[in-house]
Amino acid sequence: MARGWESKSIESQMEDVGKRRSGHADTPPMTDEERKHQARYNQLQLSRTRIQQEMITACNTRFRMQLERELAFLDEELQKLKT
């Protein structure tokens, strides 16, 4: 009986994914340039998050200063991509 409930749950999840995907059918597909832009933006956001996490635990003053410079650089790059 557990397998029956499990398969129904999976089937329900698959239907939900299908509904979400079909909801985005109105938007045109992204061009290669837009995909590259989005990938670069996501990469910078992930790097920014990592640096912020490292700053929380950084004890060495020089290392912390380096992290602050990196964070400022990432903020500048993100700002360039927004415009």
Backbone as CSV, one residue per row, in Angstrom:
resi,resn,N_x,N_y,N_z,CA_x,CA_y,CA_z,C_x,C_y,C_z
1,MET,0.816,-1.190,0.000,0.000,0.000,0.000,0.863,1.259,0.000
2,ALA,1.999,1.201,0.638,2.887,2.360,0.667,3.367,2.718,-0.726
3,ARG,3.584,1.720,-1.562,4.053,1.990,-2.917,2.982,2.740,-3.704
4,GLY,1.739,2.401,-3.483,0.656,3.091,-4.177,0.607,4.566,-3.819
5,TRP,0.749,4.872,-2.552,0.741,6.278,-2.126,1.954,7.003,-2.682
6,GLU,3.089,6.309,-2.676,4.318,6.925,-3.167,4.199,7.250,-4.654
7,SER,3.679,6.338,-5.441,3.559,6.583,-6.876,2.558,7.693,-7.157
8,LYS,1.498,7.785,-6.355,0.530,8.867,-6.541,1.179,10.206,-6.211
9,SER,2.013,10.225,-5.194,2.709,11.453,-4.830,3.640,11.893,-5.952
10,ILE,4.369,10.951,-6.519,5.281,11.273,-7.619,4.501,11.756,-8.825
11,GLU,3.388,11.097,-9.108,2.551,11.498,-10.239,2.031,12.917,-10.033
12,SER,1.632,13.223,-8.816,1.142,14.566,-8.500,2.246,15.605,-8.676
13,GLN,3.451,15.273,-8.233,4.572,16.191,-8.378,4.895,16.435,-9.847
14,MET,4.822,15.393,-10.651,5.111,15.532,-12.076,4.061,16.415,-12.749
15,GLU,2.809,16.280,-12.352,1.758,17.128,-12.906,1.992,18.585,-12.536
16,ASP,2.419,18.825,-11.299,2.701,20.196,-10.857,3.810,20.816,-11.693
17,VAL,4.852,20.046,-11.963,5.963,20.543,-12.777,5.464,20.861,-14.181
18,GLY,4.656,19.984,-14.733,4.106,20.211,-16.065,3.259,21.465,-16.126
19,LYS,2.481,21.712,-15.094,1.648,22.911,-15.043,2.516,24.163,-14.961
20,ARG,3.573,24.101,-14.158,4.458,25.264,-14.035,5.162,25.553,-15.350
21,ARG,5.604,24.520,-16.016,6.289,24.706,-17.292,5.340,25.261,-18.340
22,SER,4.129,24.777,-18.368,3.179,25.264,-19.370,2.789,26.712,-19.093
23,GLY,2.888,27.149,-17.861,2.591,28.541,-17.518,3.605,29.500,-18.105
24,HIS,4.798,29.013,-18.389,5.854,29.851,-18.953,5.896,29.768,-20.475
25,ALA,4.944,29.092,-21.055,4.932,28.921,-22.512,4.694,30.245,-23.236
26,ASP,4.114,31.228,-22.568,3.840,32.519,-23.192,5.102,33.335,-23.398
27,THR,6.124,33.074,-22.610,7.359,33.839,-22.735,8.213,33.245,-23.847
28,PRO,8.813,34.092,-24.659,9.646,33.572,-25.747,10.926,32.954,-25.190
29,PRO,11.496,31.993,-25.893,12.743,31.381,-25.419,13.877,32.404,-25.395
30,MET,14.813,32.187,-24.490,15.934,33.108,-24.352,16.934,32.892,-25.486
31,THR,17.545,33.981,-25.929,18.599,33.888,-26.932,19.885,33.437,-26.239
32,ASP,20.883,33.082,-27.036,22.170,32.663,-26.465,22.776,33.779,-25.622
33,GLU,22.665,34.999,-26.109,23.225,36.151,-25.391,22.510,36.348,-24.055
34,GLU,21.190,36.197,-24.051,20.430,36.346,-22.802,20.778,35.237,-21.813
35,ARG,20.967,34.025,-22.330,21.349,32.914,-21.456,22.726,33.152,-20.841
36,LYS,23.667,33.639,-21.637,25.009,33.941,-21.125,24.940,35.039,-20.071
37,HIS,24.145,36.055,-20.347,23.980,37.163,-19.404,23.396,36.649,-18.090
38,GLN,22.366,35.819,-18.179,21.728,35.274,-16.975,22.691,34.362,-16.219
39,ALA,23.450,33.556,-16.937,24.412,32.668,-16.289,25.495,33.463,-15.568
40,ARG,25.983,34.522,-16.198,27.005,35.378,-15.577,26.448,36.043,-14.323
41,TYR,25.220,36.527,-14.419,24.578,37.177,-13.272,24.432,36.177,-12.114
42,ASN,23.978,34.971,-12.416,23.823,33.950,-11.378,25.163,33.576,-10.759
43,GLN,26.199,33.485,-11.589,27.538,33.162,-11.095,28.029,34.242,-10.132
44,LEU,27.828,35.502,-10.486,28.250,36.598,-9.618,27.460,36.594,-8.311
45,GLN,26.186,36.294,-8.385,25.363,36.246,-7.170,25.845,35.134,-6.238
46,LEU,26.162,33.981,-6.799,26.666,32.878,-5.979,28.011,33.235,-5.339
47,SER,28.880,33.873,-6.105,30.177,34.291,-5.565,29.981,35.302,-4.442
48,ARG,29.047,36.207,-4.647,28.771,37.228,-3.633,28.277,36.574,-2.334
49,THR,27.413,35.595,-2.458,26.901,34.885,-1.286,28.020,34.152,-0.561
50,ARG,28.901,33.510,-1.329,30.035,32.794,-0.726,30.941,33.749,0.038
51,ILE,31.225,34.899,-0.561,32.109,35.877,0.095,31.460,36.409,1.372
52,GLN,30.170,36.663,1.318,29.484,37.134,2.520,29.573,36.095,3.638
53,GLN,29.443,34.818,3.291,29.564,33.763,4.291,30.983,33.702,4.855
54,GLU,31.971,33.866,4.002,33.364,33.845,4.471,33.648,35.038,5.374
55,MET,33.021,36.174,5.099,33.247,37.366,5.929,32.735,37.163,7.350
56,ILE,31.721,36.355,7.493,31.161,36.098,8.824,32.193,35.399,9.710
57,THR,32.952,34.498,9.117,33.905,33.723,9.918,35.336,34.227,9.836
58,ALA,35.593,35.248,9.035,36.964,35.740,8.856,37.475,36.398,10.132
59,CYS,38.632,35.959,10.572,39.249,36.526,11.775,40.438,37.413,11.432
60,ASN,41.150,37.062,10.383,42.335,37.798,9.974,41.913,39.110,9.294
61,THR,42.494,40.218,9.755,42.127,41.534,9.233,42.448,41.675,7.753
62,ARG,43.601,41.193,7.343,43.979,41.296,5.926,43.048,40.468,5.036
63,PHE,42.720,39.286,5.497,41.816,38.444,4.735,40.439,39.101,4.630
64,ARG,39.993,39.691,5.719,38.701,40.368,5.723,38.717,41.553,4.752
65,MET,39.813,42.293,4.707,39.927,43.420,3.774,39.874,42.923,2.331
66,GLN,40.541,41.801,2.059,40.504,41.215,0.723,39.072,40.818,0.351
67,LEU,38.374,40.226,1.273,36.987,39.841,1.028,36.112,41.067,0.756
68,GLU,36.362,42.150,1.481,35.596,43.382,1.258,35.858,43.944,-0.138
69,ARG,37.115,43.875,-0.589,37.435,44.329,-1.958,36.743,43.450,-2.994
70,GLU,36.770,42.140,-2.756,36.098,41.223,-3.677,34.598,41.489,-3.718
71,LEU,34.021,41.745,-2.571,32.588,42.035,-2.505,32.258,43.319,-3.262
72,ALA,33.100,44.330,-3.113,32.887,45.586,-3.834,32.992,45.358,-5.345
73,PHE,33.971,44.550,-5.757,34.123,44.242,-7.178,32.881,43.525,-7.713
74,LEU,32.406,42.536,-6.976,31.225,41.790,-7.410,29.995,42.695,-7.488
75,ASP,29.871,43.602,-6.536,28.746,44.547,-6.574,28.807,45.428,-7.820
76,GLU,30.005,45.867,-8.175,30.167,46.678,-9.387,29.786,45.885,-10.632
77,GLU,30.251,44.637,-10.699,29.938,43.793,-11.854,28.440,43.516,-11.952
78,LEU,27.811,43.261,-10.827,26.364,43.037,-10.826,25.619,44.275,-11.270
79,GLN,26.098,45.428,-10.832,25.459,46.686,-11.224,25.585,46.909,-12.737
80,LYS,26.735,46.561,-13.298,26.933,46.694,-14.751,25.962,45.800,-15.504
81,LEU,25.742,44.596,-14.995,24.852,43.664,-15.674,23.385,44.072,-15.581
82,LYS,23.053,44.803,-14.537,21.655,45.245,-14.378,21.281,46.299,-15.403
83,THR,22.246,47.114,-15.795,21.935,48.184,-16.746,22.126,47.761,-18.168
